[in-house]
């Protein structure tokens, strides 16, 4: 049935694209402000497509419909969808590529049954649900974007954690190197002091008559690590007044460490002497070290000698303490 008589002429001209831009803007503003008006225009648009497909449009309106309405890709898609529905339901051949008269006869001959109207009603519902479908698509895209952003954020947090761990490791290594440098610097200063003393003694020896001593007197003692303080086997070092250097010899059970150091304090834990780099020579029982300490640094009293080792991980491990007492012999 022809729907042309039921349609507001202005709306029909709007749908056919015959209105000027100001008139189109006025109608669009009206249906944007009034949802019921929008529904009415959608229904009229569907009827207009129905008339076109069934061949009920006058020739002038059909030409205007094809020239104006079908110029929009979105509207052309709607007409193609409706044409596919007609072809699927009633076996009507496609509209495009058929002459106008044949197209008019084929579509007009289609029965206007309740099933046909139900299909058109379903099509109208689909077109009207366009905004809801668009919102659903936008929501899905946003959800995917949120998931991707979350994954990227997780990846960046993992990289940040790895960077922080690498920085912490480098910082610890730098601190270890600085500590080693400080120990070497302190040891170098001690050696410089000993060298100055030896140079001074050498200068004095050169001014002495022949037969006087030409080299420092070294008093050597063997110590054991791990003996309890004040035990029955207390180690006593009897140092002669003429001794210039005290050599302390200790045996180690193994030489598994990459670096050894030694430090000496009084019984009251007052620093006396230390050496950051200690040489170790292999022996039949493990290793042997020899520490040379200026005799002037060891007046009579109790002392603690501690030996440490550094493992490959850079950690300091205590190898043991040696407790001993220094006794000064009386001058002859």
C-alpha positions as CSV (number, residue, x, y, z in Angstrom):
1,X,0.0,0.0,0.0
2,X,1.3,3.5,-0.9
3,X,2.4,5.4,2.1
4,X,2.9,8.8,0.4
5,X,-0.4,10.2,1.5
6,X,0.4,9.5,5.2
7,X,3.7,11.3,5.2
8,X,4.2,14.9,6.1
9,X,5.3,16.5,2.8
10,X,8.1,18.5,4.5
11,X,9.4,15.3,6.2
12,X,9.1,13.4,2.9
13,X,11.1,16.1,1.1
14,X,13.6,16.1,3.9
15,X,14.1,12.3,3.5
16,X,14.4,12.7,-0.3
17,X,17.0,15.4,0.1
18,X,15.0,18.2,-1.5
19,X,15.2,20.7,1.3
20,X,17.7,23.5,1.7
21,X,20.4,23.3,4.4
22,X,18.6,25.8,6.8
23,X,15.4,23.7,6.4
24,X,17.2,20.5,7.0
25,X,18.9,22.0,10.1
26,X,15.5,23.0,11.5
27,X,14.1,19.5,11.2
28,X,17.2,17.9,12.6
29,X,17.1,20.3,15.6
30,X,13.5,19.3,16.1
31,X,14.0,15.6,16.2
32,X,17.2,15.9,18.3
33,X,15.2,17.8,20.9
34,X,12.1,15.5,20.8
35,X,12.7,11.7,21.0
36,X,9.1,11.0,19.9
37,X,9.6,13.1,16.8
38,X,12.8,11.2,16.1
39,X,11.0,7.9,16.3
40,X,8.3,9.2,14.0
41,X,10.8,10.3,11.4
42,X,12.6,6.9,11.6
43,X,9.3,5.1,10.9
44,X,8.5,7.4,8.0
45,X,12.0,6.7,6.6
46,X,11.5,2.9,6.8
47,X,8.2,3.3,5.0
48,X,9.8,5.3,2.3
49,X,12.4,2.6,1.8
50,X,9.6,0.0,1.7
51,X,7.8,2.0,-1.0
52,X,11.0,2.3,-3.1
53,X,11.8,-1.4,-2.9
54,X,8.2,-2.4,-3.7
55,X,8.1,0.0,-6.6
56,X,5.3,2.2,-5.2
57,X,7.2,5.5,-5.5
58,X,6.3,7.7,-8.5
59,X,8.9,8.0,-11.1
60,X,10.0,11.5,-10.1
61,X,10.3,10.6,-6.4
62,X,12.1,7.3,-7.3
63,X,14.7,9.3,-9.3
64,X,15.0,11.8,-6.5
65,X,15.4,9.0,-4.0
66,X,18.2,7.4,-6.0
67,X,19.9,10.7,-6.7
68,X,19.6,12.1,-3.1
69,X,18.9,9.5,-0.6
70,X,21.2,6.8,-2.0
71,X,24.1,9.2,-2.3
72,X,24.8,8.6,1.4
73,X,26.8,5.3,2.0
74,X,25.0,4.7,5.3
75,X,21.6,5.1,3.8
76,X,22.6,3.0,0.8
77,X,23.6,0.2,3.2
78,X,20.1,0.3,4.8
79,X,18.5,-0.1,1.4
80,X,20.8,-3.0,0.5
81,X,20.0,-4.7,3.7
82,X,16.3,-4.3,3.1
83,X,16.7,-5.6,-0.5
84,X,18.6,-8.7,0.9
85,X,15.8,-9.4,3.4
86,X,13.2,-9.3,0.5
87,X,15.3,-11.6,-1.6
88,X,15.8,-14.0,1.2
89,X,12.1,-14.1,2.3
90,X,10.3,-14.1,-1.1
91,X,13.0,-14.9,-3.7
92,X,12.7,-11.5,-5.2
93,X,15.8,-10.8,-7.4
94,X,18.1,-7.8,-6.4
95,X,16.9,-4.4,-7.4
96,X,20.2,-3.0,-8.8
97,X,21.1,-3.9,-12.3
98,X,17.4,-4.6,-13.3
99,X,15.4,-2.3,-15.6
100,X,13.0,0.0,-13.9
101,X,9.9,-1.7,-15.3
102,X,11.1,-5.2,-14.5
103,X,12.1,-4.0,-11.1
104,X,8.6,-2.5,-10.6
105,X,6.9,-5.7,-11.7
106,X,9.0,-8.0,-9.6
107,X,8.7,-6.1,-6.4
108,X,5.0,-5.2,-6.9
109,X,4.3,-8.9,-7.3
110,X,5.6,-9.8,-3.9
111,X,2.8,-10.7,-1.5
112,X,2.3,-8.3,1.3
113,X,1.8,-11.0,4.0
114,X,2.1,-10.8,7.8
115,X,5.5,-12.4,7.6
116,X,6.7,-9.7,5.3
117,X,5.4,-7.0,7.7
118,X,7.1,-8.8,10.6
119,X,10.4,-8.8,8.8
120,X,10.0,-5.1,8.1
121,X,9.2,-4.5,11.8
122,X,12.4,-6.4,12.7
123,X,14.4,-4.3,10.3
124,X,12.9,-1.1,11.8
125,X,13.8,-2.3,15.3
126,X,17.4,-3.0,14.1
127,X,17.7,0.5,12.6
128,X,16.3,2.1,15.7
129,X,18.8,0.2,17.9
130,X,21.7,1.7,16.0
131,X,22.6,4.2,18.8
132,X,22.5,1.4,21.4
133,X,24.7,-0.9,19.2
134,X,27.1,2.0,18.7
135,X,27.4,2.5,22.4
136,X,28.0,-1.2,22.9
137,X,30.8,-1.2,20.3
138,X,32.3,1.9,21.9
139,X,32.1,0.2,25.4
140,X,33.8,-2.9,24.0
141,X,36.6,-0.8,22.4
142,X,37.1,1.0,25.7
143,X,37.2,-2.3,27.5
144,X,39.8,-3.6,25.1
145,X,41.8,-0.3,25.5
146,X,41.7,-0.6,29.3
147,X,43.0,-4.2,29.1
148,X,45.8,-3.2,26.8
149,X,46.7,-0.2,28.9
150,X,46.7,-2.5,32.0
151,X,49.0,-5.0,30.3
152,X,51.3,-2.2,29.2
153,X,51.3,-0.7,32.7
154,X,52.2,-4.1,34.1
155,X,55.1,-4.5,31.6
156,X,56.4,-1.0,32.5
157,X,56.2,-1.8,36.2
158,X,58.2,-5.0,35.7
159,X,60.8,-3.1,33.7
160,X,60.9,-0.4,36.4
161,X,61.4,-3.1,39.1
162,X,64.2,-4.7,37.1
163,X,65.8,-1.3,36.7
164,X,65.6,-0.6,40.4
165,X,67.1,-3.9,41.2
166,X,69.9,-3.3,38.7
167,X,70.5,0.2,40.2
168,X,70.5,-1.2,43.7
169,X,73.1,-3.9,42.7
170,X,75.3,-1.4,41.0
171,X,75.0,0.9,44.1
172,X,76.1,-1.9,46.4
173,X,79.0,-2.8,44.1
174,X,80.0,0.8,44.1
175,X,79.9,0.9,47.9
176,X,82.0,-2.2,48.1
177,X,84.6,-0.7,45.7
178,X,84.7,2.5,47.7
179,X,85.2,0.5,50.9
180,X,88.0,-1.4,49.3
181,X,89.6,1.8,48.1
182,X,89.4,3.3,51.6
183,X,91.0,0.2,53.1
184,X,93.7,0.2,50.5
185,X,94.3,4.0,51.1
186,X,94.5,3.4,54.9
187,X,96.9,0.5,54.3
188,X,99.0,2.6,51.9
189,X,99.3,5.3,54.5
190,X,100.4,2.9,57.1
191,X,103.0,1.5,54.7
192,X,104.2,5.1,54.0
193,X,104.6,5.7,57.7
194,X,106.6,2.5,58.1
195,X,108.7,3.4,55.0
196,X,109.4,6.9,56.5
197,X,110.6,5.2,59.7
198,X,112.8,2.8,57.8
199,X,114.2,5.7,55.7
200,X,114.9,7.6,58.9
201,X,116.6,4.7,60.4
202,X,118.7,4.1,57.3
203,X,119.7,7.7,57.3
204,X,120.9,7.3,60.9
205,X,122.7,4.1,60.1
206,X,124.6,5.8,57.3
207,X,125.9,8.3,59.8
208,X,126.9,5.7,62.3
209,X,130.4,4.1,62.4
210,X,131.0,0.8,60.6
211,X,129.7,-2.2,62.5
212,X,126.4,-0.7,63.5
213,X,123.2,-2.3,62.4
214,X,122.2,-1.8,58.8
215,X,118.7,-3.2,58.7
216,X,115.7,-3.3,61.1
217,X,115.5,-6.1,63.7
218,X,112.5,-8.4,63.1
219,X,111.1,-10.5,66.0
220,X,108.9,-13.3,64.6
221,X,106.1,-15.1,66.5
222,X,103.7,-17.8,65.5
223,X,100.0,-17.4,66.6
224,X,97.0,-19.6,66.5
225,X,93.5,-18.6,65.5
226,X,90.5,-19.6,67.6
227,X,92.0,-20.0,71.0
228,X,89.7,-18.7,73.8
229,X,90.6,-15.5,75.5
230,X,92.5,-16.0,78.8
231,X,92.7,-19.8,78.4
232,X,95.3,-22.1,79.7
233,X,97.2,-21.8,76.3
234,X,97.4,-18.0,76.4
235,X,99.9,-16.8,73.8
236,X,102.6,-14.5,75.1
237,X,104.9,-12.5,72.9
238,X,108.1,-11.5,74.7
239,X,109.6,-8.6,72.7
240,X,113.2,-7.6,73.1
241,X,113.8,-3.8,73.4
242,X,116.0,-3.8,70.2
243,X,113.2,-5.2,68.0
244,X,112.0,-2.8,65.3
245,X,109.3,-5.0,63.6
246,X,107.1,-7.7,64.9
247,X,106.3,-10.5,62.4
248,X,103.2,-12.5,63.3
249,X,102.8,-15.8,61.5
250,X,99.4,-17.6,61.3
251,X,98.2,-20.8,59.5
252,X,94.9,-20.9,57.7
253,X,92.9,-24.1,57.1
254,X,92.0,-23.1,53.5
255,X,92.7,-20.5,50.8
256,X,89.2,-20.4,49.3
257,X,88.7,-16.6,49.6
258,X,89.8,-14.1,47.0
259,X,90.9,-11.5,49.5
260,X,92.2,-11.5,53.1
261,X,92.5,-8.6,55.6
262,X,93.7,-8.3,59.2
263,X,93.1,-5.8,62.1
264,X,94.5,-5.6,65.6
265,X,92.9,-3.9,68.6
266,X,93.6,-3.8,72.3
267,X,91.7,-5.9,74.8
268,X,89.4,-2.8,75.2
269,X,88.7,-2.9,71.4
270,X,90.8,0.2,70.7
271,X,92.2,0.2,67.1
272,X,95.9,-0.4,66.9
273,X,96.8,-1.5,63.4
274,X,95.2,-3.0,60.3
275,X,96.1,-4.2,56.8
276,X,93.4,-4.3,54.1
277,X,95.3,-6.6,51.7
278,X,97.1,-9.6,53.2
279,X,99.1,-12.0,51.1
280,X,98.6,-15.7,51.6
281,X,101.0,-18.4,50.6
282,X,99.8,-22.0,50.2
283,X,101.1,-24.6,52.7
284,X,100.7,-28.3,53.3
285,X,97.8,-27.6,55.8
286,X,96.1,-24.8,53.8
287,X,97.7,-21.4,53.8
288,X,100.1,-19.2,55.7
289,X,100.2,-15.4,56.2
290,X,102.8,-13.2,57.7
291,X,101.9,-9.8,59.2
292,X,104.6,-7.2,60.0
293,X,103.7,-4.7,62.7
294,X,106.0,-1.9,63.9
295,X,107.2,-2.8,67.4
296,X,106.5,0.7,68.7
297,X,102.7,0.1,68.2
298,X,102.8,-2.9,70.7
299,X,103.5,-1.8,74.2
300,X,103.0,-4.4,77.0
301,X,99.4,-5.5,77.2
302,X,96.6,-7.7,75.8
303,X,95.7,-7.7,72.1
304,X,93.2,-9.2,69.7
305,X,94.2,-10.0,66.1
306,X,91.3,-10.7,63.7
307,X,91.6,-12.2,60.2
308,X,88.8,-11.9,57.7
309,X,88.2,-13.3,54.2
310,X,86.1,-12.0,51.3
311,X,84.1,-14.6,49.3
312,X,83.4,-14.3,45.6
313,X,80.1,-12.5,46.3
314,X,81.9,-9.7,48.0
315,X,80.8,-10.7,51.6
316,X,83.2,-10.4,54.5
317,X,83.6,-13.7,56.5
318,X,85.4,-13.8,59.9
319,X,88.0,-16.5,59.9
320,X,88.9,-16.2,63.6
321,X,90.5,-14.2,66.4
322,X,93.8,-14.6,68.1
323,X,94.2,-13.4,71.6
324,X,97.8,-12.7,72.8
325,X,99.7,-10.7,75.4
326,X,102.8,-8.7,74.7
327,X,105.5,-8.7,77.4
328,X,108.5,-6.3,77.0
329,X,111.9,-7.6,78.0
330,X,114.0,-5.4,80.1
331,X,116.9,-3.6,78.5
332,X,120.3,-5.3,79.1
